[in-house]
């Protein structure tokens, strides 16, 4: 079974990095507020907060920088390439058309017209 990975769009990655920057700023401000008050448990929490936010931001940045690299190796790239091949599969289209004619769903004129259209496409 092949795993499928869903990638966010570039605009979603940018929006995510903006949100990460806001949360990072909030964490730093809260750390200094808690430090000023002497709340050590809160400071420890804010250190973890900043660490997690930096980790998430790094993932967003990595995905943004490598967005267009190795497209063929990505599952999404493989699906797009497979669909492109299927669109050009004349043999399959002609067989389906012949089946429609045999089952009486289209008449001879419709069959010939559609067959000509399929054969006129690029091979």
C-alpha positions in Angstrom: 0.0 0.0 0.0 1.4 3.4 -1.0 1.2 6.3 1.4 -0.1 9.5 0.2 1.1 12.9 1.5 -0.9 16.0 1.2 1.0 19.2 0.7 -0.3 22.6 1.6 -0.3 25.3 -1.1 2.4 28.0 -1.1 0.0 30.6 0.2 -1.0 28.3 3.1 2.7 27.9 4.0 3.2 31.6 4.0 0.1 32.1 6.1 1.3 29.5 8.5 4.7 31.2 8.8 3.0 34.5 9.6 1.0 32.8 12.4 4.2 31.1 13.7 5.9 34.5 13.9 2.9 35.9 15.8 3.0 32.9 18.3 6.7 33.2 18.6 6.4 36.9 19.5 3.7 36.2 22.0 5.8 33.5 23.6 8.8 35.7 23.9 6.7 38.6 25.4 5.1 36.2 27.8 8.4 34.8 28.9 9.7 38.2 29.9 6.5 39.1 31.6 6.7 35.9 33.6 10.4 36.4 34.3 9.7 39.9 35.7 7.0 38.4 38.0 9.3 35.5 39.0 6.8 32.8 37.8 9.3 30.0 37.1 6.8 27.4 36.1 5.3 29.8 33.6 8.8 30.5 32.3 9.5 26.8 31.8 6.2 26.5 29.9 7.1 29.4 27.7 10.4 27.9 26.9 8.6 24.8 25.7 6.1 27.0 23.8 8.9 28.8 22.0 10.6 25.5 21.2 7.5 23.9 19.7 6.7 27.1 17.7 10.2 27.2 16.3 9.9 23.5 15.4 6.6 24.1 13.6 8.0 27.2 11.9 11.0 25.2 10.7 8.7 22.6 9.1 6.8 25.3 7.3 10.0 26.9 6.1 11.4 23.6 5.0 8.3 22.8 3.0 8.2 26.2 1.5 11.8 26.1 0.3 11.5 22.6 -1.1 8.0 23.1 -2.6 9.0 22.6 -6.3 11.9 20.2 -5.8 11.6 16.5 -6.9 8.1 16.8 -8.1 8.2 13.4 -9.8 9.1 11.7 -6.6 6.1 13.1 -4.7 3.0 11.1 -4.6 1.0 14.1 -5.9 3.4 14.4 -8.8 2.9 10.7 -9.6 -0.9 11.0 -9.5 -0.7 14.0 -11.9 1.6 12.1 -14.2 -0.6 9.0 -14.1 -3.7 11.1 -14.9 -1.8 12.7 -17.8 -1.0 9.3 -19.2 -4.6 8.1 -18.8 -5.8 11.1 -20.7 -3.7 10.0 -23.6 -4.7 6.4 -23.5 -6.3 6.1 -26.9 -6.6 2.3 -26.7 -8.8 2.6 -23.6 -11.0 5.4 -25.1 -11.5 3.4 -28.3 -12.4 0.2 -26.4 -15.0 2.2 -24.3 -16.4 3.7 -27.4 -16.7 0.3 -29.1 -18.5 -1.0 -26.0 -21.0 1.8 -26.1 -21.7 1.0 -29.8 -22.1 -2.7 -29.1 -24.5 -2.1 -26.2 -26.6 0.2 -28.5 -26.0 3.3 -26.4 -24.7 5.2 -29.5 -25.4 4.9 -33.2 -23.0 4.4 -36.0 -22.8 8.1 -36.9 -22.0 9.0 -33.3 -19.5 6.2 -33.1 -17.7 7.4 -36.2 -17.7 11.0 -35.2 -16.3 10.3 -31.7 -13.7 7.8 -33.1 -12.5 10.5 -35.5 -12.1 13.0 -32.6 -10.1 10.5 -30.5 -7.8 9.6 -33.4 -7.3 13.3 -34.2 -5.8 13.9 -30.7 -2.0 13.9 -30.2 -0.6 10.4 -29.8 
